[in-house]
Amino acid sequence: MTEDGAAHRDRRRAEARQRAKELSERIAELAKRRGEIDVQISDIRGSGVEQVRVARENVDRARQAAVAAAQLAATAAESSADVHDRAASLHEQLAEDAHGDPEEHLLRAAEHRRAARDDREVAKNHRAEANRRRDPTAPP
């Protein structure tokens, strides 16, 4: 038995939202760890200069990885929004051509437009997070 189109879309949307949530949690975890690492570095006593330098390099690499993860999440959300926009356009075209049930196509188009807006908001938040991580001293 195969799932119908609406159930499939709902399942895929739920999967995408779950993945975005997981990425956000991972970014938050990395941010927390970065703060812990900074505290640990500032508390180092009696360590060699080389050890401190390596530790700071590790912090910088972790920050760069967090920036890359946030940018990747933003790109994925933007791609999802583009796909939703394309699906909405197709449903609108089908409604205009009176192919099938025009009202159903318009309802589905509206759903896709809402999903695209949601995905763009998620992308915007991930881009802002990447910018904050790129320069943690910059004002929000």
Residue, then its C-alpha position, 0 to 999 in steps of 0.5 A: m500500500t502506498e501513501d497518498g500525495a498529501a500523506h507523503r508531503d506531510r511525512r517529508r515535511a515532518e522529516a525536514r523539520q526534524r532534521a532542521k531541529e536536529l541541526s539547530e540542537r547540534i549548533a547549540e551544543l557546539a556553541k555551548r562546548r565553545g563557551e566551555i572550551d574558552v573557559q578552559i583555555s582561560d583557566i589554563r595555568g602552567s601550560g606551555v605556550e604551544q599547548v595554548r596555541v593548539a587549543r586556540e586553533n582547535v577553538d577556531r576550527a570548531r567555530q569554522a565547523a559550526v559556521a559551515a554547519a549553519q550555512l549548510a542548514a540554511t542552504a538546505a532550507e532554501s532549497s526546500a523553499d525553492v522546491h515548494d515554490r515550484a510545486a505551488s507554481l505547478h499546482e497553480q498552473l494545473a488549477e488554471d488549466a482546469h486539470g483535475d479539481p482546481e480548488e484542490h490544486l489551489l489548496r495544495a499550492a497555498e500549502h506549498r507557499r506556506a511551507a516555502r515561507d517557513d523554510r525561508e524563515v528557517a534559512k534566515n535564522h541559520r544564516a544569522e546563526a552562521n554570521r554570529r558564529r563567524d564573528p562572536t564579538a559583533p553585535p547581534 
